[in-house]
Structure formats: C-alpha cells, structure tokens
Amino acid sequence: MFLVFFIIFTGILLLVYQGTHLSEIFSYTGFICVFGLLLSLITDYLGEKKHQSIIYSDKIKQLQTDFGFQIENLNRGRYFGYKGVYNDYFFRIYYNWNSSKFYREFCIMLYYKQLIIGKELLDGKKLKKMTEKYKEKGHNYTINFQPAHLEIHLRYNIFTPFEEFKNKIDFALKVVKQEELKKISEKEVDLLLNSEYKLLYSPSIDTFDE
C-alpha cells in the first residue's frame, strides 16, 4: 500500500511540476511519504494502547457491573474487549480505533445461529434485506448483519454516555427477536472461530487474531 501511494503521488507531482528536476520531486515525495508513514505508525500505536486502557475506564466497566460481562484478553495482550451472555444471547463488545472512518467506535456484536439455506449456502439475500431494513441515516450508529452475528457500530467520544451502550444492546436484542434469529452459545461461537471461515465470525480488528 505504501509503495502504491508513493508511485501515485510521484506521478501527480510529475504532472503538476513539469520541468522540475526529478531529484527534487522524489525528495519531496519521499519526505511526505515517510512523514505519513510515521504518523500512521504513531496513530496506530496510540490507538492500540487506548483499545486496552478504555476497557478499564469507569464508564465502560459498567458493562461488567450492569450486564455481568467479562473482560477478555487475547493474542498476547493485544486484544481487549468484553464478552458475556445477556437475555440468553452471547455478546462481544470492543473498541475499534482503526475503523477506517473519521471517528472512533465501539462495536457491539450479538451472535445467533448461522443463516444458512440448505446445508452450507449462506443466505446472503436475507442478510442484505435485514441490513437495509434497519439502516437509519443521521444517527450515531450503523447496523450490519453477518452470517452468524449482528454488528452495531456505535460512534464514540468522551461525551458519549453509557446510556447509549444500554440502548444499543437492548436494540440489538429487539432486532434479533423480531427477526426470530436463534441464540447460540459461546462454545458454538468458538467452534465457528476455529473453522475455515473464522473471519466471518470474528471481530473486525487486526489484534483479535493474528
């Protein structure tokens, strides 16, 4: 990715600054690319640190006191999040600093039995239909249905009240019950995470499974 960016950016400079010495153009490009790379590495490092520390903040620890969720620490201390059963459904909740958006978010995952047609074929049409049904614009969250879990991406900053977490957890439960999606145990989820298609069922964050 870095090499592609370097080539594209150099090409743009060549078009804009025709007649300028190539050595100057490559110097400018190299400086900007190195600066961008360093900034990206620093941002990623700080984001990963916050991914851990925010789990222990007083606000987020209410997931433990109010819902009985437990902190999980995986991949040699690189992934932190909450997991647990609430109203018979298994949840995972984690902070994602690298959501490829202009804001940070918490992801609330509610697992259910796989949506399968026949023996193996995933019901992609139903997944898309449900996602469109519950998609609302102008809100502080997005919703997405996956083969065996519902994702609610909640925009987060220091002013986000814990009440938002409660509302979204209850909303997730309301949705899966309304769609008659069947509950699944943590043990069954673990089997999916150990399967060939584990990326379909795991949190969308690099530190969960490397």
Secondary structure, 3 states (H helix, E strand, C coil): CHHHHHHHHHHHHHHHCCCCCHHHHHHHHHHHHHHHHHHHHHHHHHHHHHHHHHHHCCCCCHHHHHHCCEEEEECCCCEEEEEEEECCEEEEEEEECCCCCCCEEEEEEEECCCCEECCCEECHHHHHHHHHHHCCCCCCEEEEECCCEEEEEEEECCCCCHHHHHHHHHHHHHHHHHCCCCCCCHHHHHHHHCCCCHHHCCCCCHHHCC
